[in-house]
Amino acid sequence: MRKNGIIIAIDGPVGSGKSSTAKRVAERLGFLHLNTGAMYRAFALLVRRRDHGGHDPERLHQLISEAQIGFSDTGKILLDGVDVSREIQEPDIALLASELSTNPEVRAKLVEKQREIGKDGGVVLEGRDIGTVVFPDAELKIFLVADQLVRAERRMLEYDNLGTHIPLNELANQIAERDKRDRERAISPLVQAEDAVVVDTTNLTFEGQVKRVLELAQARLGITQDLALTTLAH
Ligand code: DC
Protein backbone atom coordinates (compact mmCIF):
# COMPACT_ATOMS: atom_id res chain seq x y z
CA MET A 1 0.00 0.00 0.00
CA ARG A 2 1.18 3.51 -0.76
CA LYS A 3 1.61 6.12 1.95
CA ASN A 4 -1.74 7.89 1.43
CA GLY A 5 -3.90 5.13 -0.08
CA ILE A 6 -4.63 3.69 -3.50
CA ILE A 7 -4.29 5.34 -6.90
CA ILE A 8 -7.48 5.55 -8.96
CA ALA A 9 -6.91 6.12 -12.67
CA ILE A 10 -9.85 7.36 -14.73
CA ASP A 11 -9.35 7.51 -18.49
CA GLY A 12 -11.74 8.04 -21.35
CA PRO A 13 -12.71 10.22 -24.30
CA VAL A 14 -14.01 13.81 -24.24
CA GLY A 15 -17.26 14.27 -22.32
CA SER A 16 -17.43 10.78 -20.86
CA GLY A 17 -17.77 12.30 -17.39
CA LYS A 18 -14.18 11.99 -16.17
CA SER A 19 -13.71 15.36 -14.49
CA SER A 20 -16.99 15.62 -12.63
CA THR A 21 -16.81 11.98 -11.53
CA ALA A 22 -13.14 12.13 -10.50
CA LYS A 23 -13.76 15.30 -8.50
CA ARG A 24 -16.71 13.88 -6.57
CA VAL A 25 -15.09 10.49 -5.98
CA ALA A 26 -11.97 12.22 -4.65
CA GLU A 27 -14.10 14.36 -2.32
CA ARG A 28 -15.94 11.31 -1.00
CA LEU A 29 -12.73 9.42 -0.32
CA GLY A 30 -10.80 12.42 1.00
CA PHE A 31 -8.37 11.92 -1.89
CA LEU A 32 -6.57 14.44 -4.07
CA HIS A 33 -8.11 15.04 -7.52
CA LEU A 34 -5.65 15.50 -10.36
CA ASN A 35 -7.12 16.65 -13.67
CA THR A 36 -4.26 15.99 -16.08
CA GLY A 37 -6.17 17.43 -19.05
CA ALA A 38 -6.06 20.79 -17.28
CA MET A 39 -2.25 20.62 -17.40
CA TYR A 40 -2.24 20.07 -21.19
CA ARG A 41 -4.75 22.90 -21.52
CA ALA A 42 -2.65 25.24 -19.37
CA PHE A 43 0.30 24.54 -21.63
CA ALA A 44 -1.86 25.24 -24.69
CA LEU A 45 -2.81 28.57 -23.13
CA LEU A 46 0.84 29.41 -22.61
CA VAL A 47 1.63 28.57 -26.24
CA ARG A 48 -1.26 30.64 -27.51
CA ARG A 49 -0.28 33.61 -25.37
CA ARG A 50 3.34 33.53 -26.45
CA ASP A 51 3.11 32.44 -30.07
CA HIS A 52 -0.33 33.18 -31.48
CA GLY A 53 -0.30 30.16 -33.73
CA GLY A 54 2.78 28.49 -35.19
CA HIS A 55 4.74 26.19 -32.94
CA ASP A 56 7.71 24.21 -34.18
CA PRO A 57 9.17 21.41 -32.02
CA GLU A 58 12.17 23.48 -30.88
CA ARG A 59 9.98 26.30 -29.70
CA LEU A 60 7.68 23.84 -27.91
CA HIS A 61 10.71 22.29 -26.23
CA GLN A 62 11.73 25.73 -24.98
CA LEU A 63 8.23 26.61 -23.79
CA ILE A 64 7.61 23.32 -21.97
CA SER A 65 10.99 23.62 -20.23
CA GLU A 66 10.06 27.06 -18.95
CA ALA A 67 6.39 26.37 -18.22
CA GLN A 68 5.33 26.66 -14.59
CA ILE A 69 2.22 24.50 -14.40
CA GLY A 70 0.81 23.32 -11.10
CA PHE A 71 -2.17 23.37 -8.75
CA SER A 72 -3.20 25.61 -5.88
CA ASP A 73 -4.01 24.19 -2.45
CA THR A 74 -7.67 24.22 -3.46
CA GLY A 75 -6.95 22.31 -6.68
CA LYS A 76 -7.11 25.22 -9.14
CA ILE A 77 -4.85 24.92 -12.17
CA LEU A 78 -2.04 27.48 -12.07
CA LEU A 79 0.06 28.83 -14.93
CA ASP A 80 3.01 30.87 -13.65
CA GLY A 81 1.28 30.95 -10.28
CA VAL A 82 -1.98 32.41 -11.65
CA ASP A 83 -5.34 30.60 -11.65
CA VAL A 84 -6.29 29.97 -15.31
CA SER A 85 -9.19 27.57 -14.73
CA ARG A 86 -11.62 29.82 -16.59
CA GLU A 87 -9.42 30.50 -19.65
CA ILE A 88 -8.60 26.85 -20.22
CA GLN A 89 -12.29 26.00 -20.71
CA GLU A 90 -12.35 27.65 -24.14
CA PRO A 91 -13.03 25.23 -27.01
CA ASP A 92 -10.02 26.37 -29.05
CA ILE A 93 -7.75 25.74 -26.06
CA ALA A 94 -9.13 22.19 -25.85
CA LEU A 95 -8.33 21.61 -29.52
CA LEU A 96 -4.84 23.11 -29.19
CA ALA A 97 -4.20 20.99 -26.07
CA SER A 98 -5.10 17.87 -28.03
CA GLU A 99 -2.74 18.92 -30.84
CA LEU A 100 0.18 19.79 -28.53
CA SER A 101 -0.28 16.65 -26.49
CA THR A 102 1.10 14.65 -29.43
CA ASN A 103 4.54 16.17 -28.73
CA PRO A 104 6.82 13.73 -26.82
CA GLU A 105 8.66 16.39 -24.81
CA VAL A 106 5.44 18.02 -23.70
CA ARG A 107 4.12 14.65 -22.56
CA ALA A 108 7.35 13.68 -20.80
CA LYS A 109 7.44 16.85 -18.74
CA LEU A 110 3.78 16.72 -17.73
CA VAL A 111 3.83 12.98 -17.01
CA GLU A 112 6.85 13.46 -14.75
CA LYS A 113 4.93 16.09 -12.81
CA GLN A 114 1.82 13.88 -12.58
CA ARG A 115 3.88 10.99 -11.19
CA GLU A 116 5.48 13.28 -8.65
CA ILE A 117 2.10 14.53 -7.43
CA GLY A 118 0.45 11.10 -7.38
CA LYS A 119 3.18 8.73 -6.26
CA ASP A 120 2.13 8.50 -2.59
CA GLY A 121 -1.43 7.48 -3.53
CA GLY A 122 -4.66 8.76 -2.06
CA VAL A 123 -5.35 10.31 -5.42
CA VAL A 124 -7.81 10.17 -8.31
CA LEU A 125 -6.10 11.03 -11.59
CA GLU A 126 -8.07 11.51 -14.79
CA GLY A 127 -6.92 11.83 -18.37
CA ARG A 128 -6.16 9.66 -21.39
CA ASP A 129 -3.04 7.67 -20.43
CA ILE A 130 -3.20 7.38 -16.65
CA GLY A 131 -3.83 3.63 -16.43
CA THR A 132 -1.57 2.81 -19.37
CA VAL A 133 1.43 5.14 -18.98
CA VAL A 134 1.39 7.48 -15.98
CA PHE A 135 0.48 4.86 -13.36
CA PRO A 136 0.26 1.44 -15.04
CA ASP A 137 0.39 0.01 -11.49
CA ALA A 138 -2.66 1.98 -10.29
CA GLU A 139 -4.77 -0.12 -7.92
CA LEU A 140 -8.01 0.79 -9.70
CA LYS A 141 -8.40 1.68 -13.37
CA ILE A 142 -11.65 2.92 -14.83
CA PHE A 143 -12.31 3.51 -18.52
CA LEU A 144 -15.31 5.80 -18.89
CA VAL A 145 -17.21 5.73 -22.17
CA ALA A 146 -20.48 7.25 -23.43
CA ASP A 147 -22.38 7.60 -26.66
CA GLN A 148 -20.95 10.42 -28.81
CA LEU A 149 -24.18 12.41 -29.07
CA VAL A 150 -24.71 12.25 -25.32
CA ARG A 151 -21.14 13.51 -24.82
CA ALA A 152 -21.76 16.44 -27.19
CA GLU A 153 -24.99 17.29 -25.35
CA ARG A 154 -23.16 17.29 -22.02
CA ARG A 155 -20.49 19.61 -23.37
CA MET A 156 -23.14 21.93 -24.79
CA LEU A 157 -24.76 22.22 -21.36
CA GLU A 158 -21.40 22.87 -19.74
CA TYR A 159 -20.64 25.70 -22.18
CA ASP A 160 -24.17 27.10 -21.81
CA ASN A 161 -23.57 27.23 -18.05
CA LEU A 162 -20.37 29.17 -18.70
CA GLY A 163 -22.40 31.61 -20.78
CA THR A 164 -21.20 30.47 -24.23
CA HIS A 165 -23.61 28.75 -26.57
CA ILE A 166 -22.02 26.42 -29.12
CA PRO A 167 -24.33 24.52 -31.51
CA LEU A 168 -24.58 20.79 -30.92
CA ASN A 169 -23.28 19.77 -34.36
CA GLU A 170 -20.22 22.01 -33.96
CA LEU A 171 -19.43 20.42 -30.60
CA ALA A 172 -20.00 16.93 -31.98
CA ASN A 173 -17.46 17.67 -34.74
CA GLN A 174 -14.91 19.06 -32.27
CA ILE A 175 -15.32 16.03 -30.05
CA ALA A 176 -14.88 13.67 -33.00
CA GLU A 177 -11.75 15.53 -34.09
CA ARG A 178 -10.20 15.42 -30.61
CA ASP A 179 -11.15 11.80 -30.02
CA LYS A 180 -9.60 10.77 -33.32
CA ARG A 181 -6.33 12.55 -32.60
CA ASP A 182 -6.20 11.37 -28.98
CA ARG A 183 -6.80 7.77 -30.06
CA GLU A 184 -4.49 7.75 -33.07
CA ARG A 185 -1.44 9.61 -31.82
CA ALA A 186 1.82 7.63 -31.77
CA ILE A 187 2.73 8.27 -28.12
CA SER A 188 0.45 7.32 -25.25
CA PRO A 189 -2.78 7.22 -27.27
CA LEU A 190 -6.16 7.03 -25.58
CA VAL A 191 -6.61 3.31 -25.15
CA GLN A 192 -8.27 1.17 -22.54
CA ALA A 193 -5.80 -0.53 -20.19
CA GLU A 194 -6.21 -4.31 -20.25
CA ASP A 195 -7.08 -4.38 -16.58
CA ALA A 196 -9.42 -1.36 -16.64
CA VAL A 197 -13.08 -1.64 -15.72
CA VAL A 198 -15.28 -0.10 -18.42
CA VAL A 199 -18.08 2.12 -17.11
CA ASP A 200 -20.55 3.26 -19.77
CA THR A 201 -22.13 6.49 -18.57
CA THR A 202 -24.57 6.93 -21.50
CA ASN A 203 -27.59 5.97 -19.42
CA LEU A 204 -26.24 6.77 -15.98
CA THR A 205 -27.04 9.84 -13.95
CA PHE A 206 -24.12 11.72 -12.43
CA GLU A 207 -24.92 10.16 -9.03
CA GLY A 208 -25.10 6.76 -10.71
CA GLN A 209 -21.66 7.03 -12.21
CA VAL A 210 -20.12 8.29 -8.97
CA LYS A 211 -21.78 5.43 -7.09
CA ARG A 212 -20.40 2.85 -9.53
CA VAL A 213 -16.83 4.16 -9.23
CA LEU A 214 -17.11 4.36 -5.44
CA GLU A 215 -18.31 0.76 -5.29
CA LEU A 216 -15.27 -0.33 -7.28
CA ALA A 217 -12.99 1.80 -5.10
CA GLN A 218 -14.57 0.38 -2.00
CA ALA A 219 -13.90 -3.15 -3.22
CA ARG A 220 -10.22 -2.26 -3.74
CA LEU A 221 -9.95 -0.44 -0.44
CA GLY A 222 -11.75 -3.18 1.42
CA ILE A 223 -13.82 -0.69 3.40
CA THR A 224 -17.05 -1.88 4.93
CA GLN A 225 -18.56 1.59 5.28
CA ASP A 226 -20.94 2.21 2.40
CA LEU A 227 -19.36 5.21 0.74
CA ALA A 228 -21.66 4.97 -2.23
CA LEU A 229 -24.79 5.28 -0.15
CA THR A 230 -23.26 8.12 1.84
CA THR A 231 -22.63 9.89 -1.46
CA LEU A 232 -26.21 9.62 -2.55
CA ALA A 233 -27.27 11.25 0.67
CA HIS A 234 -25.18 14.36 -0.21
O1 DC B 1 -9.38 15.99 -20.51
P1 DC B 1 -9.36 17.21 -21.40
O2 DC B 1 -10.44 17.16 -22.44
O3 DC B 1 -9.38 18.48 -20.61
O4 DC B 1 -7.92 17.17 -22.17
C1 DC B 1 -7.54 18.11 -23.14
C2 DC B 1 -6.59 17.45 -24.12
O5 DC B 1 -5.36 17.14 -23.46
C3 DC B 1 -7.07 16.13 -24.71
O6 DC B 1 -7.79 16.30 -25.91
C4 DC B 1 -5.80 15.35 -24.94
C5 DC B 1 -4.83 15.89 -23.92
N1 DC B 1 -4.62 15.00 -22.80
C6 DC B 1 -3.70 13.99 -22.96
O7 DC B 1 -3.15 13.84 -24.04
N2 DC B 1 -3.40 13.17 -21.91
C7 DC B 1 -4.00 13.31 -20.73
N3 DC B 1 -3.67 12.50 -19.72
C8 DC B 1 -4.97 14.32 -20.55
C9 DC B 1 -5.29 15.14 -21.62
Boltz pocket constraint, residues with backbone or C-beta under 6 A from the ligand:
constraints:
  - pocket:
      binder: B
      contacts: [[A, 14], [A, 36], [A, 37], [A, 38], [A, 40], [A, 41], [A, 94], [A, 97], [A, 98], [A, 101], [A, 126], [A, 127], [A, 128], [A, 129], [A, 130], [A, 178], [A, 182], [A, 188]]
      max_distance: 6.0
